[in-house]
Amino acid sequence: MDLDIWKKIDKTISQGIDNFIKELSEGLKKMEQELVVDRFEEDIAICEDRKTGKKVEINKNELPQEVREGNVLKYQNGKYKIDVEKQEEISKRIKEKMDDLWNN
């Protein structure tokens, strides 16, 4: 009888550890993403991962209320935030490319 209890405890602990590792891994992947909001389809934001080009769908209720198309998102402390600094950096780089194009 005691052996069965220990097997159940061991199985429960193993499942808990597996779930923790899976959640941690998913969180780390989100933190590495650099997402740009492409468009909204009902309650879903269709975003593009700038590093991979893959589309990522995020429920609007997981995003800041003020999020708009073109915003750059980062995942920090368990939630998505608008990355104003990265957005400005991208805008500046695009402006410089456009200026070079029109001035040549």
PDB file as gemmi writes it, atoms N, CA and C in Angstrom:
CRYST1    1.000    1.000    1.000  90.00  90.00  90.00 P 1                      
ATOM      1  N   MET A   1       0.818  -1.194   0.000  1.00  0.00           N  
ATOM      2  CA  MET A   1       0.000   0.000   0.000  1.00  0.00           C  
ATOM      3  C   MET A   1       0.858   1.252   0.000  1.00  0.00           C  
ATOM      4  N   ASP A   2       1.849   1.323   0.887  1.00  0.00           N  
ATOM      5  CA  ASP A   2       2.714   2.498   0.963  1.00  0.00           C  
ATOM      6  C   ASP A   2       3.444   2.748  -0.349  1.00  0.00           C  
ATOM      7  N   LEU A   3       3.819   1.680  -1.033  1.00  0.00           N  
ATOM      8  CA  LEU A   3       4.526   1.814  -2.300  1.00  0.00           C  
ATOM      9  C   LEU A   3       3.636   2.484  -3.353  1.00  0.00           C  
ATOM     10  N   ASP A   4       2.355   2.129  -3.385  1.00  0.00           N  
ATOM     11  CA  ASP A   4       1.413   2.743  -4.325  1.00  0.00           C  
ATOM     12  C   ASP A   4       1.276   4.245  -4.074  1.00  0.00           C  
ATOM     13  N   ILE A   5       1.246   4.638  -2.826  1.00  0.00           N  
ATOM     14  CA  ILE A   5       1.133   6.062  -2.477  1.00  0.00           C  
ATOM     15  C   ILE A   5       2.367   6.811  -2.971  1.00  0.00           C  
ATOM     16  N   TRP A   6       3.537   6.226  -2.753  1.00  0.00           N  
ATOM     17  CA  TRP A   6       4.779   6.885  -3.186  1.00  0.00           C  
ATOM     18  C   TRP A   6       4.856   6.982  -4.705  1.00  0.00           C  
ATOM     19  N   LYS A   7       4.342   5.966  -5.399  1.00  0.00           N  
ATOM     20  CA  LYS A   7       4.322   6.009  -6.864  1.00  0.00           C  
ATOM     21  C   LYS A   7       3.411   7.137  -7.347  1.00  0.00           C  
ATOM     22  N   LYS A   8       2.262   7.301  -6.683  1.00  0.00           N  
ATOM     23  CA  LYS A   8       1.332   8.382  -7.053  1.00  0.00           C  
ATOM     24  C   LYS A   8       1.951   9.744  -6.769  1.00  0.00           C  
ATOM     25  N   ILE A   9       2.621   9.870  -5.639  1.00  0.00           N  
ATOM     26  CA  ILE A   9       3.282  11.132  -5.283  1.00  0.00           C  
ATOM     27  C   ILE A   9       4.371  11.443  -6.301  1.00  0.00           C  
ATOM     28  N   ASP A  10       5.166  10.436  -6.636  1.00  0.00           N  
ATOM     29  CA  ASP A  10       6.249  10.618  -7.616  1.00  0.00           C  
ATOM     30  C   ASP A  10       5.682  11.036  -8.976  1.00  0.00           C  
ATOM     31  N   LYS A  11       4.598  10.406  -9.395  1.00  0.00           N  
ATOM     32  CA  LYS A  11       3.968  10.736 -10.677  1.00  0.00           C  
ATOM     33  C   LYS A  11       3.442  12.175 -10.654  1.00  0.00           C  
ATOM     34  N   THR A  12       2.823  12.579  -9.563  1.00  0.00           N  
ATOM     35  CA  THR A  12       2.290  13.933  -9.427  1.00  0.00           C  
ATOM     36  C   THR A  12       3.413  14.966  -9.476  1.00  0.00           C  
ATOM     37  N   ILE A  13       4.494  14.693  -8.783  1.00  0.00           N  
ATOM     38  CA  ILE A  13       5.649  15.613  -8.780  1.00  0.00           C  
ATOM     39  C   ILE A  13       6.248  15.704 -10.181  1.00  0.00           C  
ATOM     40  N   SER A  14       6.402  14.573 -10.845  1.00  0.00           N  
ATOM     41  CA  SER A  14       6.960  14.551 -12.197  1.00  0.00           C  
ATOM     42  C   SER A  14       6.097  15.356 -13.162  1.00  0.00           C  
ATOM     43  N   GLN A  15       4.774  15.205 -13.073  1.00  0.00           N  
ATOM     44  CA  GLN A  15       3.866  15.967 -13.932  1.00  0.00           C  
ATOM     45  C   GLN A  15       3.970  17.457 -13.641  1.00  0.00           C  
ATOM     46  N   GLY A  16       4.082  17.800 -12.362  1.00  0.00           N  
ATOM     47  CA  GLY A  16       4.224  19.207 -11.986  1.00  0.00           C  
ATOM     48  C   GLY A  16       5.508  19.815 -12.532  1.00  0.00           C  
ATOM     49  N   ILE A  17       6.586  19.065 -12.447  1.00  0.00           N  
ATOM     50  CA  ILE A  17       7.870  19.542 -12.974  1.00  0.00           C  
ATOM     51  C   ILE A  17       7.793  19.683 -14.491  1.00  0.00           C  
ATOM     52  N   ASP A  18       7.203  18.705 -15.166  1.00  0.00           N  
ATOM     53  CA  ASP A  18       7.058  18.771 -16.625  1.00  0.00           C  
ATOM     54  C   ASP A  18       6.245  19.998 -17.033  1.00  0.00           C  
ATOM     55  N   ASN A  19       5.146  20.248 -16.324  1.00  0.00           N  
ATOM     56  CA  ASN A  19       4.319  21.416 -16.633  1.00  0.00           C  
ATOM     57  C   ASN A  19       5.078  22.713 -16.399  1.00  0.00           C  
ATOM     58  N   PHE A  20       5.842  22.775 -15.319  1.00  0.00           N  
ATOM     59  CA  PHE A  20       6.632  23.961 -15.012  1.00  0.00           C  
ATOM     60  C   PHE A  20       7.665  24.223 -16.107  1.00  0.00           C  
ATOM     61  N   ILE A  21       8.360  23.186 -16.537  1.00  0.00           N  
ATOM     62  CA  ILE A  21       9.371  23.331 -17.589  1.00  0.00           C  
ATOM     63  C   ILE A  21       8.726  23.787 -18.895  1.00  0.00           C  
ATOM     64  N   LYS A  22       7.564  23.232 -19.217  1.00  0.00           N  
ATOM     65  CA  LYS A  22       6.854  23.613 -20.440  1.00  0.00           C  
ATOM     66  C   LYS A  22       6.450  25.086 -20.380  1.00  0.00           C  
ATOM     67  N   GLU A  23       5.878  25.530 -19.277  1.00  0.00           N  
ATOM     68  CA  GLU A  23       5.477  26.929 -19.124  1.00  0.00           C  
ATOM     69  C   GLU A  23       6.680  27.861 -19.162  1.00  0.00           C  
ATOM     70  N   LEU A  24       7.755  27.470 -18.526  1.00  0.00           N  
ATOM     71  CA  LEU A  24       8.978  28.268 -18.530  1.00  0.00           C  
ATOM     72  C   LEU A  24       9.532  28.396 -19.944  1.00  0.00           C  
ATOM     73  N   SER A  25       9.551  27.309 -20.668  1.00  0.00           N  
ATOM     74  CA  SER A  25      10.042  27.299 -22.040  1.00  0.00           C  
ATOM     75  C   SER A  25       9.193  28.207 -22.933  1.00  0.00           C  
ATOM     76  N   GLU A  26       7.879  28.116 -22.795  1.00  0.00           N  
ATOM     77  CA  GLU A  26       6.979  28.965 -23.589  1.00  0.00           C  
ATOM     78  C   GLU A  26       7.177  30.431 -23.247  1.00  0.00           C  
ATOM     79  N   GLY A  27       7.355  30.745 -21.985  1.00  0.00           N  
ATOM     80  CA  GLY A  27       7.589  32.126 -21.564  1.00  0.00           C  
ATOM     81  C   GLY A  27       8.890  32.671 -22.119  1.00  0.00           C  
ATOM     82  N   LEU A  28       9.934  31.858 -22.109  1.00  0.00           N  
ATOM     83  CA  LEU A  28      11.223  32.287 -22.657  1.00  0.00           C  
ATOM     84  C   LEU A  28      11.137  32.524 -24.163  1.00  0.00           C  
ATOM     85  N   LYS A  29      10.395  31.676 -24.869  1.00  0.00           N  
ATOM     86  CA  LYS A  29      10.207  31.872 -26.312  1.00  0.00           C  
ATOM     87  C   LYS A  29       9.494  33.195 -26.575  1.00  0.00           C  
ATOM     88  N   LYS A  30       8.463  33.494 -25.784  1.00  0.00           N  
ATOM     89  CA  LYS A  30       7.734  34.752 -25.957  1.00  0.00           C  
ATOM     90  C   LYS A  30       8.641  35.946 -25.708  1.00  0.00           C  
ATOM     91  N   MET A  31       9.531  35.823 -24.716  1.00  0.00           N  
ATOM     92  CA  MET A  31      10.419  36.936 -24.384  1.00  0.00           C  
ATOM     93  C   MET A  31      11.419  37.214 -25.505  1.00  0.00           C  
ATOM     94  N   GLU A  32      11.750  36.199 -26.291  1.00  0.00           N  
ATOM     95  CA  GLU A  32      12.705  36.361 -27.378  1.00  0.00           C  
ATOM     96  C   GLU A  32      12.056  36.956 -28.624  1.00  0.00           C  
ATOM     97  N   GLN A  33      10.741  36.918 -28.703  1.00  0.00           N  
ATOM     98  CA  GLN A  33      10.041  37.406 -29.888  1.00  0.00           C  
ATOM     99  C   GLN A  33      10.061  38.920 -29.974  1.00  0.00           C  
ATOM    100  N   GLU A  34      10.102  39.390 -31.203  1.00  0.00           N  
ATOM    101  CA  GLU A  34       9.910  40.805 -31.492  1.00  0.00           C  
ATOM    102  C   GLU A  34       8.731  40.847 -32.460  1.00  0.00           C  
ATOM    103  N   LEU A  35       7.568  41.187 -31.943  1.00  0.00           N  
ATOM    104  CA  LEU A  35       6.334  41.120 -32.720  1.00  0.00           C  
ATOM    105  C   LEU A  35       5.882  42.496 -33.166  1.00  0.00           C  
ATOM    106  N   VAL A  36       5.353  42.555 -34.387  1.00  0.00           N  
ATOM    107  CA  VAL A  36       4.733  43.775 -34.892  1.00  0.00           C  
ATOM    108  C   VAL A  36       3.278  43.434 -35.193  1.00  0.00           C  
ATOM    109  N   VAL A  37       2.372  44.263 -34.707  1.00  0.00           N  
ATOM    110  CA  VAL A  37       0.950  44.042 -34.950  1.00  0.00           C  
ATOM    111  C   VAL A  37       0.661  44.370 -36.407  1.00  0.00           C  
ATOM    112  N   ASP A  38       0.217  43.371 -37.155  1.00  0.00           N  
ATOM    113  CA  ASP A  38      -0.092  43.542 -38.569  1.00  0.00           C  
ATOM    114  C   ASP A  38      -1.524  44.035 -38.756  1.00  0.00           C  
ATOM    115  N   ARG A  39      -2.447  43.374 -38.071  1.00  0.00           N  
ATOM    116  CA  ARG A  39      -3.869  43.726 -38.211  1.00  0.00           C  
ATOM    117  C   ARG A  39      -4.662  43.062 -37.094  1.00  0.00           C  
ATOM    118  N   PHE A  40      -5.940  43.426 -37.042  1.00  0.00           N  
ATOM    119  CA  PHE A  40      -6.860  42.824 -36.079  1.00  0.00           C  
ATOM    120  C   PHE A  40      -7.970  42.115 -36.838  1.00  0.00           C  
ATOM    121  N   GLU A  41      -8.307  40.952 -36.382  1.00  0.00           N  
ATOM    122  CA  GLU A  41      -9.436  40.198 -36.915  1.00  0.00           C  
ATOM    123  C   GLU A  41     -10.314  39.829 -35.732  1.00  0.00           C  
ATOM    124  N   GLU A  42     -11.394  40.585 -35.564  1.00  0.00           N  
ATOM    125  CA  GLU A  42     -12.293  40.461 -34.424  1.00  0.00           C  
ATOM    126  C   GLU A  42     -11.504  40.643 -33.133  1.00  0.00           C  
ATOM    127  N   ASP A  43     -11.423  39.632 -32.290  1.00  0.00           N  
ATOM    128  CA  ASP A  43     -10.733  39.760 -31.002  1.00  0.00           C  
ATOM    129  C   ASP A  43      -9.306  39.210 -31.035  1.00  0.00           C  
ATOM    130  N   ILE A  44      -8.759  39.053 -32.228  1.00  0.00           N  
ATOM    131  CA  ILE A  44      -7.420  38.492 -32.392  1.00  0.00           C  
ATOM    132  C   ILE A  44      -6.514  39.517 -33.069  1.00  0.00           C  
ATOM    133  N   ALA A  45      -5.313  39.680 -32.503  1.00  0.00           N  
ATOM    134  CA  ALA A  45      -4.281  40.498 -33.151  1.00  0.00           C  
ATOM    135  C   ALA A  45      -3.396  39.546 -33.945  1.00  0.00           C  
ATOM    136  N   ILE A  46      -3.272  39.821 -35.241  1.00  0.00           N  
ATOM    137  CA  ILE A  46      -2.384  39.041 -36.096  1.00  0.00           C  
ATOM    138  C   ILE A  46      -1.048  39.786 -36.116  1.00  0.00           C  
ATOM    139  N   CYS A  47      -0.027  39.151 -35.581  1.00  0.00           N  
ATOM    140  CA  CYS A  47       1.282  39.786 -35.456  1.00  0.00           C  
ATOM    141  C   CYS A  47       2.299  39.018 -36.284  1.00  0.00           C  
ATOM    142  N   GLU A  48       3.390  39.694 -36.595  1.00  0.00           N  
ATOM    143  CA  GLU A  48       4.481  39.041 -37.298  1.00  0.00           C  
ATOM    144  C   GLU A  48       5.725  39.079 -36.426  1.00  0.00           C  
ATOM    145  N   ASP A  49       6.350  37.937 -36.295  1.00  0.00           N  
ATOM    146  CA  ASP A  49       7.620  37.864 -35.583  1.00  0.00           C  
ATOM    147  C   ASP A  49       8.687  38.386 -36.537  1.00  0.00           C  
ATOM    148  N   ARG A  50       9.320  39.497 -36.199  1.00  0.00           N  
ATOM    149  CA  ARG A  50      10.289  40.143 -37.088  1.00  0.00           C  
ATOM    150  C   ARG A  50      11.513  39.278 -37.332  1.00  0.00           C  
ATOM    151  N   LYS A  51      11.836  38.392 -36.428  1.00  0.00           N  
ATOM    152  CA  LYS A  51      13.031  37.551 -36.588  1.00  0.00           C  
ATOM    153  C   LYS A  51      12.777  36.359 -37.506  1.00  0.00           C  
ATOM    154  N   THR A  52      11.570  35.793 -37.425  1.00  0.00           N  
ATOM    155  CA  THR A  52      11.286  34.572 -38.183  1.00  0.00           C  
ATOM    156  C   THR A  52      10.317  34.795 -39.341  1.00  0.00           C  
ATOM    157  N   GLY A  53       9.563  35.890 -39.298  1.00  0.00           N  
ATOM    158  CA  GLY A  53       8.554  36.144 -40.318  1.00  0.00           C  
ATOM    159  C   GLY A  53       7.262  35.377 -40.098  1.00  0.00           C  
ATOM    160  N   LYS A  54       7.200  34.574 -39.046  1.00  0.00           N  
ATOM    161  CA  LYS A  54       6.000  33.776 -38.770  1.00  0.00           C  
ATOM    162  C   LYS A  54       4.897  34.647 -38.192  1.00  0.00           C  
ATOM    163  N   LYS A  55       3.666  34.275 -38.524  1.00  0.00           N  
ATOM    164  CA  LYS A  55       2.491  34.952 -37.978  1.00  0.00           C  
ATOM    165  C   LYS A  55       2.175  34.376 -36.606  1.00  0.00           C  
ATOM    166  N   VAL A  56       1.802  35.263 -35.696  1.00  0.00           N  
ATOM    167  CA  VAL A  56       1.453  34.873 -34.340  1.00  0.00           C  
ATOM    168  C   VAL A  56       0.103  35.505 -34.017  1.00  0.00           C  
ATOM    169  N   GLU A  57      -0.819  34.707 -33.530  1.00  0.00           N  
ATOM    170  CA  GLU A  57      -2.137  35.210 -33.155  1.00  0.00           C  
ATOM    171  C   GLU A  57      -2.198  35.376 -31.640  1.00  0.00           C  
ATOM    172  N   ILE A  58      -2.642  36.569 -31.219  1.00  0.00           N  
ATOM    173  CA  ILE A  58      -2.738  36.861 -29.788  1.00  0.00           C  
ATOM    174  C   ILE A  58      -4.129  37.426 -29.516  1.00  0.00           C  
ATOM    175  N   ASN A  59      -4.790  36.916 -28.484  1.00  0.00           N  
ATOM    176  CA  ASN A  59      -6.088  37.467 -28.091  1.00  0.00           C  
ATOM    177  C   ASN A  59      -5.907  38.920 -27.671  1.00  0.00           C  
ATOM    178  N   LYS A  60      -6.813  39.790 -28.130  1.00  0.00           N  
ATOM    179  CA  LYS A  60      -6.706  41.219 -27.800  1.00  0.00           C  
ATOM    180  C   LYS A  60      -6.726  41.461 -26.299  1.00  0.00           C  
ATOM    181  N   ASN A  61      -7.404  40.591 -25.537  1.00  0.00           N  
ATOM    182  CA  ASN A  61      -7.466  40.808 -24.089  1.00  0.00           C  
ATOM    183  C   ASN A  61      -6.125  40.547 -23.402  1.00  0.00           C  
ATOM    184  N   GLU A  62      -5.137  40.015 -24.138  1.00  0.00           N  
ATOM    185  CA  GLU A  62      -3.794  39.826 -23.605  1.00  0.00           C  
ATOM    186  C   GLU A  62      -2.886  41.022 -23.904  1.00  0.00           C  
ATOM    187  N   LEU A  63      -3.404  41.991 -24.647  1.00  0.00           N  
ATOM    188  CA  LEU A  63      -2.611  43.134 -25.090  1.00  0.00           C  
ATOM    189  C   LEU A  63      -3.045  44.407 -24.376  1.00  0.00           C  
ATOM    190  N   PRO A  64      -2.163  45.422 -24.355  1.00  0.00           N  
ATOM    191  CA  PRO A  64      -2.570  46.710 -23.782  1.00  0.00           C  
ATOM    192  C   PRO A  64      -3.751  47.282 -24.571  1.00  0.00           C  
ATOM    193  N   GLN A  65      -4.626  47.997 -23.898  1.00  0.00           N  
ATOM    194  CA  GLN A  65      -5.815  48.553 -24.560  1.00  0.00           C  
ATOM    195  C   GLN A  65      -5.461  49.473 -25.711  1.00  0.00           C  
ATOM    196  N   GLU A  66      -4.354  50.207 -25.587  1.00  0.00           N  
ATOM    197  CA  GLU A  66      -4.007  51.217 -26.586  1.00  0.00           C  
ATOM    198  C   GLU A  66      -3.252  50.649 -27.793  1.00  0.00           C  
ATOM    199  N   VAL A  67      -3.112  49.331 -27.886  1.00  0.00           N  
ATOM    200  CA  VAL A  67      -2.358  48.731 -28.981  1.00  0.00           C  
ATOM    201  C   VAL A  67      -3.022  49.032 -30.330  1.00  0.00           C  
ATOM    202  N   ARG A  68      -2.175  49.317 -31.324  1.00  0.00           N  
ATOM    203  CA  ARG A  68      -2.635  49.664 -32.671  1.00  0.00           C  
ATOM    204  C   ARG A  68      -1.809  48.885 -33.699  1.00  0.00           C  
ATOM    205  N   GLU A  69      -2.304  48.852 -34.931  1.00  0.00           N  
ATOM    206  CA  GLU A  69      -1.540  48.238 -36.014  1.00  0.00           C  
ATOM    207  C   GLU A  69      -0.207  48.956 -36.140  1.00  0.00           C  
ATOM    208  N   GLY A  70       0.854  48.183 -36.326  1.00  0.00           N  
ATOM    209  CA  GLY A  70       2.187  48.746 -36.457  1.00  0.00           C  
ATOM    210  C   GLY A  70       2.964  48.807 -35.157  1.00  0.00           C  
ATOM    211  N   ASN A  71       2.283  48.619 -34.030  1.00  0.00           N  
ATOM    212  CA  ASN A  71       2.992  48.627 -32.744  1.00  0.00           C  
ATOM    213  C   ASN A  71       3.929  47.436 -32.632  1.00  0.00           C  
ATOM    214  N   VAL A  72       5.063  47.672 -31.991  1.00  0.00           N  
ATOM    215  CA  VAL A  72       6.011  46.599 -31.691  1.00  0.00           C  
ATOM    216  C   VAL A  72       5.719  46.138 -30.266  1.00  0.00           C  
ATOM    217  N   LEU A  73       5.629  44.829 -30.101  1.00  0.00           N  
ATOM    218  CA  LEU A  73       5.301  44.264 -28.796  1.00  0.00           C  
ATOM    219  C   LEU A  73       6.474  43.484 -28.232  1.00  0.00           C  
ATOM    220  N   LYS A  74       6.599  43.539 -26.918  1.00  0.00           N  
ATOM    221  CA  LYS A  74       7.545  42.690 -26.213  1.00  0.00           C  
ATOM    222  C   LYS A  74       6.793  42.019 -25.075  1.00  0.00           C  
ATOM    223  N   TYR A  75       7.259  40.849 -24.691  1.00  0.00           N  
ATOM    224  CA  TYR A  75       6.651  40.083 -23.615  1.00  0.00           C  
ATOM    225  C   TYR A  75       7.543  40.225 -22.392  1.00  0.00           C  
ATOM    226  N   GLN A  76       6.978  40.780 -21.338  1.00  0.00           N  
ATOM    227  CA  GLN A  76       7.774  41.072 -20.152  1.00  0.00           C  
ATOM    228  C   GLN A  76       6.913  40.894 -18.904  1.00  0.00           C  
ATOM    229  N   ASN A  77       7.453  40.221 -17.921  1.00  0.00           N  
ATOM    230  CA  ASN A  77       6.752  40.001 -16.649  1.00  0.00           C  
ATOM    231  C   ASN A  77       5.369  39.386 -16.838  1.00  0.00           C  
ATOM    232  N   GLY A  78       5.269  38.457 -17.774  1.00  0.00           N  
ATOM    233  CA  GLY A  78       4.030  37.719 -17.961  1.00  0.00           C  
ATOM    234  C   GLY A  78       2.959  38.402 -18.785  1.00  0.00           C  
ATOM    235  N   LYS A  79       3.302  39.526 -19.444  1.00  0.00           N  
ATOM    236  CA  LYS A  79       2.303  40.171 -20.293  1.00  0.00           C  
ATOM    237  C   LYS A  79       2.980  40.933 -21.425  1.00  0.00           C  
ATOM    238  N   TYR A  80       2.174  41.213 -22.449  1.00  0.00           N  
ATOM    239  CA  TYR A  80       2.680  41.950 -23.603  1.00  0.00           C  
ATOM    240  C   TYR A  80       2.640  43.451 -23.325  1.00  0.00           C  
ATOM    241  N   LYS A  81       3.682  44.137 -23.783  1.00  0.00           N  
ATOM    242  CA  LYS A  81       3.774  45.589 -23.648  1.00  0.00           C  
ATOM    243  C   LYS A  81       4.203  46.172 -24.983  1.00  0.00           C  
ATOM    244  N   ILE A  82       3.825  47.417 -25.221  1.00  0.00           N  
ATOM    245  CA  ILE A  82       4.269  48.109 -26.426  1.00  0.00           C  
ATOM    246  C   ILE A  82       5.713  48.550 -26.207  1.00  0.00           C  
ATOM    247  N   ASP A  83       6.574  48.200 -27.149  1.00  0.00           N  
ATOM    248  CA  ASP A  83       7.994  48.545 -27.063  1.00  0.00           C  
ATOM    249  C   ASP A  83       8.220  49.835 -27.854  1.00  0.00           C  
ATOM    250  N   VAL A  84       8.010  50.953 -27.193  1.00  0.00           N  
ATOM    251  CA  VAL A  84       8.106  52.264 -27.831  1.00  0.00           C  
ATOM    252  C   VAL A  84       9.518  52.511 -28.355  1.00  0.00           C  
ATOM    253  N   GLU A  85      10.512  52.132 -27.579  1.00  0.00           N  
ATOM    254  CA  GLU A  85      11.908  52.352 -27.978  1.00  0.00           C  
ATOM    255  C   GLU A  85      12.233  51.612 -29.278  1.00  0.00           C  
ATOM    256  N   LYS A  86      11.865  50.356 -29.373  1.00  0.00           N  
ATOM    257  CA  LYS A  86      12.118  49.564 -30.580  1.00  0.00           C  
ATOM    258  C   LYS A  86      11.317  50.118 -31.755  1.00  0.00           C  
ATOM    259  N   GLN A  87      10.092  50.547 -31.481  1.00  0.00           N  
ATOM    260  CA  GLN A  87       9.237  51.110 -32.522  1.00  0.00           C  
ATOM    261  C   GLN A  87       9.873  52.370 -33.107  1.00  0.00           C  
ATOM    262  N   GLU A  88      10.410  53.236 -32.246  1.00  0.00           N  
ATOM    263  CA  GLU A  88      11.070  54.451 -32.708  1.00  0.00           C  
ATOM    264  C   GLU A  88      12.332  54.121 -33.502  1.00  0.00           C  
ATOM    265  N   GLU A  89      13.064  53.113 -33.060  1.00  0.00           N  
ATOM    266  CA  GLU A  89      14.274  52.680 -33.764  1.00  0.00           C  
ATOM    267  C   GLU A  89      13.936  52.211 -35.183  1.00  0.00           C  
ATOM    268  N   ILE A  90      12.890  51.423 -35.306  1.00  0.00           N  
ATOM    269  CA  ILE A  90      12.456  50.930 -36.617  1.00  0.00           C  
ATOM    270  C   ILE A  90      11.996  52.085 -37.496  1.00  0.00           C  
ATOM    271  N   SER A  91      11.201  52.986 -36.935  1.00  0.00           N  
ATOM    272  CA  SER A  91      10.708  54.137 -37.697  1.00  0.00           C  
ATOM    273  C   SER A  91      11.867  54.991 -38.203  1.00  0.00           C  
ATOM    274  N   LYS A  92      12.860  55.187 -37.356  1.00  0.00           N  
ATOM    275  CA  LYS A  92      14.030  55.979 -37.746  1.00  0.00           C  
ATOM    276  C   LYS A  92      14.775  55.300 -38.891  1.00  0.00           C  
ATOM    277  N   ARG A  93      14.964  53.990 -38.787  1.00  0.00           N  
ATOM    278  CA  ARG A  93      15.665  53.242 -39.832  1.00  0.00           C  
ATOM    279  C   ARG A  93      14.905  53.303 -41.157  1.00  0.00           C  
ATOM    280  N   ILE A  94      13.582  53.195 -41.106  1.00  0.00           N  
ATOM    281  CA  ILE A  94      12.763  53.280 -42.318  1.00  0.00           C  
ATOM    282  C   ILE A  94      12.866  54.677 -42.918  1.00  0.00           C  
ATOM    283  N   LYS A  95      12.806  55.709 -42.080  1.00  0.00           N  
ATOM    284  CA  LYS A  95      12.916  57.089 -42.563  1.00  0.00           C  
ATOM    285  C   LYS A  95      14.262  57.318 -43.246  1.00  0.00           C  
ATOM    286  N   GLU A  96      15.340  56.803 -42.636  1.00  0.00           N  
ATOM    287  CA  GLU A  96      16.667  56.951 -43.234  1.00  0.00           C  
ATOM    288  C   GLU A  96      16.734  56.256 -44.595  1.00  0.00           C  
ATOM    289  N   LYS A  97      16.149  55.077 -44.703  1.00  0.00           N  
ATOM    290  CA  LYS A  97      16.137  54.365 -45.984  1.00  0.00           C  
ATOM    291  C   LYS A  97      15.333  55.132 -47.023  1.00  0.00           C  
ATOM    292  N   MET A  98      14.199  55.683 -46.621  1.00  0.00           N  
ATOM    293  CA  MET A  98      13.374  56.463 -47.541  1.00  0.00           C  
ATOM    294  C   MET A  98      14.117  57.729 -47.981  1.00  0.00           C  
ATOM    295  N   ASP A  99      14.782  58.407 -47.053  1.00  0.00           N  
ATOM    296  CA  ASP A  99      15.558  59.591 -47.390  1.00  0.00           C  
ATOM    297  C   ASP A  99      16.665  59.250 -48.380  1.00  0.00           C  
ATOM    298  N   ASP A 100      17.362  58.140 -48.147  1.00  0.00           N  
ATOM    299  CA  ASP A 100      18.414  57.709 -49.066  1.00  0.00           C  
ATOM    300  C   ASP A 100      17.844  57.408 -50.446  1.00  0.00           C  
ATOM    301  N   LEU A 101      16.693  56.792 -50.480  1.00  0.00           N  
ATOM    302  CA  LEU A 101      16.048  56.441 -51.746  1.00  0.00           C  
ATOM    303  C   LEU A 101      15.669  57.694 -52.536  1.00  0.00           C  
ATOM    304  N   TRP A 102      15.100  58.680 -51.857  1.00  0.00           N  
ATOM    305  CA  TRP A 102      14.633  59.894 -52.534  1.00  0.00           C  
ATOM    306  C   TRP A 102      15.778  60.855 -52.864  1.00  0.00           C  
ATOM    307  N   ASN A 103      16.883  60.768 -52.135  1.00  0.00           N  
ATOM    308  CA  ASN A 103      17.996  61.672 -52.379  1.00  0.00           C  
ATOM    309  C   ASN A 103      19.016  61.121 -53.358  1.00  0.00           C  
ATOM    310  N   ASN A 104      18.863  59.904 -53.819  1.00  0.00           N  
ATOM    311  CA  ASN A 104      19.804  59.329 -54.788  1.00  0.00           C  
ATOM    312  C   ASN A 104      19.243  59.288 -56.166  1.00  0.00           C  
TER     313      ASN A 104                                                      
END                                                                             
